[in-house]
């Protein structure tokens, strides 16, 4: 996946979680892919404003919702530390694509973690 935004392309998504053995790497890899796909969608669709951005981020959030069972099967979960790290990366993506005024809670409004 080739991203045009250099800041995003070189960002270490979920870095804090990868550093903690509690979070299984193979599941984090899937989470990282969700975030990278989100970036690709933003680059392809070029949302003109927050009303166009939020459905993209919320769809990616729903993909994270689906990862909960994979975390649980690996003896982990999306708990406070993971929730914060994931939310921070959604906020990073929004800022990197020029949406500094995005509301992080709205970015991930569809979460159930």
C-alpha positions as CSV (number, residue, x, y, z in Angstrom):
1,X,0.0,0.0,0.0
2,X,1.6,3.2,-1.2
3,X,0.6,6.4,0.6
4,X,1.3,9.8,-0.7
5,X,1.3,11.5,2.7
6,X,4.9,10.9,4.0
7,X,4.0,11.7,7.6
8,X,1.4,8.9,7.6
9,X,3.5,6.5,5.5
10,X,6.3,6.6,8.1
11,X,4.1,6.7,11.2
12,X,4.5,3.8,13.6
13,X,0.8,3.0,14.1
14,X,0.0,1.3,17.5
15,X,3.6,1.6,18.6
16,X,2.9,1.6,22.3
17,X,0.8,-1.6,21.9
18,X,3.5,-3.4,19.9
19,X,5.9,-2.6,22.7
20,X,3.7,-4.5,25.3
21,X,3.6,-8.3,25.1
22,X,0.0,-8.2,26.4
23,X,-1.1,-7.3,22.9
24,X,-0.7,-10.0,20.3
25,X,1.4,-8.8,17.3
26,X,-0.7,-10.7,14.7
27,X,-3.8,-8.9,15.9
28,X,-2.1,-5.5,16.1
29,X,-0.9,-6.1,12.5
30,X,-4.6,-6.3,11.5
31,X,-5.3,-3.1,13.4
32,X,-2.4,-1.4,11.7
33,X,-3.8,-2.5,8.3
34,X,-7.2,-1.0,9.2
35,X,-5.5,2.3,9.9
36,X,-3.5,2.1,6.7
37,X,-6.6,1.3,4.7
38,X,-8.3,4.3,6.2
39,X,-5.5,6.5,5.1
40,X,-5.7,5.0,1.6
41,X,-9.5,5.8,1.5
42,X,-8.9,9.3,2.6
43,X,-6.3,9.8,-0.1
44,X,-8.6,8.2,-2.7
45,X,-11.8,9.9,-1.7
46,X,-10.4,13.2,-0.5
47,X,-13.2,14.1,1.9
48,X,-14.0,17.9,1.6
49,X,-14.8,18.3,5.3
50,X,-15.6,16.7,8.6
51,X,-19.0,15.5,7.5
52,X,-17.3,13.5,4.7
53,X,-14.4,12.3,6.9
54,X,-16.4,11.0,9.9
55,X,-18.1,8.1,7.9
56,X,-14.7,6.9,6.8
57,X,-13.2,6.9,10.3
58,X,-16.3,5.4,11.8
59,X,-16.2,2.5,9.2
60,X,-12.6,1.9,10.2
61,X,-13.7,2.0,13.9
62,X,-16.3,-0.7,13.1
63,X,-13.4,-2.9,11.8
64,X,-11.7,-2.4,15.1
65,X,-14.9,-3.5,16.8
66,X,-14.7,-6.7,14.9
67,X,-11.1,-7.3,16.1
68,X,-12.3,-7.6,19.7
69,X,-12.8,-11.3,19.5
70,X,-9.4,-11.8,18.0
71,X,-7.8,-10.0,20.9
72,X,-9.9,-12.1,23.3
73,X,-8.9,-15.4,21.6
74,X,-5.3,-14.4,22.0
75,X,-5.7,-13.7,25.7
76,X,-5.9,-9.9,25.4
77,X,-8.6,-7.2,25.0
78,X,-9.1,-3.7,23.9
79,X,-8.9,-2.1,27.3
80,X,-8.0,1.4,28.5
81,X,-4.4,1.5,27.2
82,X,-5.4,0.1,23.8
83,X,-8.5,2.3,23.5
84,X,-6.3,5.4,24.1
85,X,-3.6,4.3,21.6
86,X,-6.2,3.5,18.9
87,X,-8.0,6.8,19.5
88,X,-4.7,8.7,19.3
89,X,-3.9,7.1,16.0
90,X,-7.3,8.1,14.6
91,X,-6.6,11.6,15.8
92,X,-3.1,11.5,14.2
93,X,-4.7,10.5,10.8
94,X,-7.2,13.3,11.0
95,X,-4.6,15.9,11.7
96,X,-2.1,14.5,9.1
97,X,-4.8,14.9,6.4
98,X,-5.7,18.5,7.4
99,X,-8.6,17.9,9.8
100,X,-7.1,19.4,13.0
101,X,-10.5,20.5,14.1
102,X,-11.9,16.9,14.1
103,X,-13.5,15.7,17.3
104,X,-11.7,12.5,18.3
105,X,-14.9,11.1,19.9
106,X,-16.8,11.7,16.6
107,X,-13.9,10.0,14.7
108,X,-14.5,6.8,16.6
109,X,-18.2,7.3,17.5
110,X,-19.1,3.8,16.4
111,X,-16.7,2.1,18.8
112,X,-18.0,-0.5,21.2
113,X,-14.7,-0.9,23.0
